[in-house]
Amino acid sequence: MRTLLHFASLTLLVAPAALHAQAPSNGQPHPVTQASRTTAPPVMDGRLDDDVWSTLDPLSGFTQREPSEGRPVSQRTEVRILQDDQALYIGAWLFDDEPEGIVFGQTLRDASLNDSDAFVVVLDTYMDRQNGFVFGTTPAGIEYDGQVIGEGVGGGPGGGRQQRGSGGGFNLNWDGSWDVATTRDERGWYVEMRIPFSTLRYGAGGAQDWGLNFERKIRRNSEQSMWAPVPRQFGVYRISLAGTLALDAPVRRTVTVSPYVLADGLKDYRVVSPSVDYGRQFGGDAKIGINQSLTLDLTVNTDFAQAEVDDQQVNLTRFSLFFPEKRAFFLENAGTFAVGASRSAELFFSRRIGLSGGREVPIQAGARMTGKVGNFQVGLLNIQTGEAFRFDGDTGLREQIAPDNNFGVLRAYREFGNRSQLGAIFVSRFNTAETDDHNLTWGVDGRLGIGDALTFDGWAGITTTPVSAGGQAPGSGFNDGEYGFAAGMRYVTRDWQVASGFRQIGAAFNPEVGFVNRRGYRQVNWRFLRHMRTESVPWFREFRPHISGNAFWTLGGFNESYLIHIDNHFAFENGAFFQLPGFNFTGEGLERPFAIREDIVIPAGTYHNQDWEFRANTNRGAPLSASVGWELGGFYSGTRFGPNATVAYRYGDKLTANVRVNYFDVRLDEGSFTTSVVRLNASYSFTPRLYVQANVQYNDDTRDMGTNVRVGWLDTAGTGLFLVWNDTDHRGSLERTGIVAGPRQRQLVVKYSRLFNLTG
């Protein structure tokens, strides 16, 4: 321990002579360009041999963000831009003097761009310097698209964030209708994009300026370069630093419809005399452009058969686990509705709609309107769901798990520039058969940006839950305990990351259409991290010594938990990584006994411990890579050893597979147990639009093995033909789990959807 503290202090205070001096800050003017008009648009084949391309002057002058900020890109890069009345056309010449070193990556829509060469376009169509559309591809020619909200900082006022790639204010789950093609030869690789104006949202028609930036990634040396320079502490989503594109945007009102037809066969082995239940369903979505900046989405008999399944998790805590949203309808424009603390206190969480206890609840119809009205970003959502039932194995009867419910959300916020925003949200749930059964949530949130480095965030919310006649409010104090609020600060420079925050959640805070994993607490958190570059060492990128902490107290002042973490990260030029390992001081306080397993109960008391944690990964851009980690040390009255490992393999750009194992060995004075989760993910892409994916998971807690196989033949904007096989088998025994081993449920789904553009 003494050696670790000495090393952390030394790396924080003494910079070795090998450290390279900081590059100058970004003080140069934004680059400017104009889209050239054409009456003969290029053919989308990725060859860039159309005559129209040769008449244009290229955009060049790309500079590095990583590894050497401000230096010219190591490989020549040229981009040209065209437009007609229908679309923008972007051609990119990505020359490479080592074409054999180009990394293709995975041939699958929205696959990660971090493990391959890539080309990315960001369009700030409102020129608000905060929000934008993202279009990217790899040498494999995939479609990668999404939305940036609030410059990628927390995802919008209040800290929204979307899963699948994103983190921070980037929503990867937005799927636009556009085209891309790529080719490759001995000089490098080439990209051709067609982005229809009907796919985008912008203020009005006519001559105007949009924010624009391009990013090129060269995977073999982890190089990232951009047309409009961006400091290394930020990324391409720092839209306030983007360049400017002058163009003539048409006045268009988009109307599209996406009907679907679905057939399925389901066999539930948990009922007496199981038989195959065949079903069919029709429904669809519509998208109506009210004007250039405001869009109305409608849905009827919404279905999510092709959505990804949830990853199995092991819960060793006293609090609820978080499972992210994976349904496309709710993920589109989701950042608009995000208010609260990610994964712990969210005022609106769309998984509360159409799901109950992990079971599907039918969505009868719904509408969502998002966009800009004047200076305000607005969002309205209304969904009507039907009743849902489950089979009760003990009584043999159907049990209602959800009544007919109506869900509503009203959201608005205004952006003031430099990441500053102020907004409000209202969320409701009404049982349409019994209006006394309802829940309401009100919230406000904001962000204040000071300079480039300092950002303050905050939010506050209250809820209303009716109390039955003669009943007693579940909490006390302000609003009977139905409240929550938080404030935080981030300071980010090239060399430092400093953050702190405070949160308080009332004992009865109850956003029923949100997510709260614990109640009745105060929390403080903080973090200091230092980036220390070693540019004179070609194979090593930086040290990241840091220290962080957080603590929770009940509203009565009892310390429920604390963590102090001391660590140093080692980052290599090829993307490999390991940590010191990290050392943790931990504490858990129990005011009442905690049943960590049915037969293992930890007594009330305060438990102080120390543990080590370790993480490392090899170069994830290589065909074969591995990630490993562990947690080892004190845990309540005993110890915990929690190793995990992932092995990933990629064959060319077609086949990818990975196996992940999480294992826990817990030994307490009150008893011991082991548990694990094993997960296999694999995909094979015949083309960027035709693929098969498999997800197989085994949970040692439940002794269930789940299999999800999806075949997708994509058309555009996430539509197409899908075949889905779901299978759950119990691998335990009646003595171990109370359930007889064997199949529990099997289902085959065939779904076809098609997008029709009614405006041409």
Secondary structure, 3 states (H helix, E strand, C coil): CHHHHHHHHHHHHCCCCCCCCCCCCCCCCCCEEECEECCCCCCCCCCCCCHHHHCCCCECCCEEEECCCCCECCCCEEEEEEECCCEEEEEEEEECCCHHHCCCCCCCCCCCCCCCCEEEEEEECCCCCCCEEEEEECCCCCCEEEEECHHHCCCCCCCCCCCCCCCCCEECCCCCCCEEEEEEECCEEEEEEEEEHHHCCCCCCEEEEEEEEEEEEEHHHCEEEECCCCCCCCCCCCHHHCEEEEEEECCCCCEEEEEEEEEEEEEECCCCCCCEEEEEEEEEEEEEECCCCEEEEEEEEECCCCCCCCCCCCCCCCCCCCCCCCCHHHHCCHHHHCCEECCCEECCCHHHCCEECCEECCEEEEEEEEEEECCEEEEEEEEEECCEEEECCCCCCEEEEECCEEEEEEEEEEEEECCEEEEEEEEEEEECCCCCCEEEEEEEEEEEEECCCEEEEEEEEEEECCCCCCCCCCCCCHHHHCEEEEEEEEEECCCEEEEEEEEEECCCCCCCCCEECCCCEEEEEEEEEECEECCCCCCEEEEEEEEEEEEEEECCCCEEEEEEEEEEEEEECCCCEEECCEEEEEEEEECCCEEEECCEEECCEEEEEEEEEEEEECCCCCCEEEEEEEEEEEECCEEEECCEEEEEEEECCCEEEEEEEEEEEEEECCEEEEEEEEEEEEEEEEECCEEEEEEEEEECCCCEEEEEEEEEEECCCCCEEEEEEEEEEECCCHHHHCCCCEEEEEEEEEEEECCEECCC
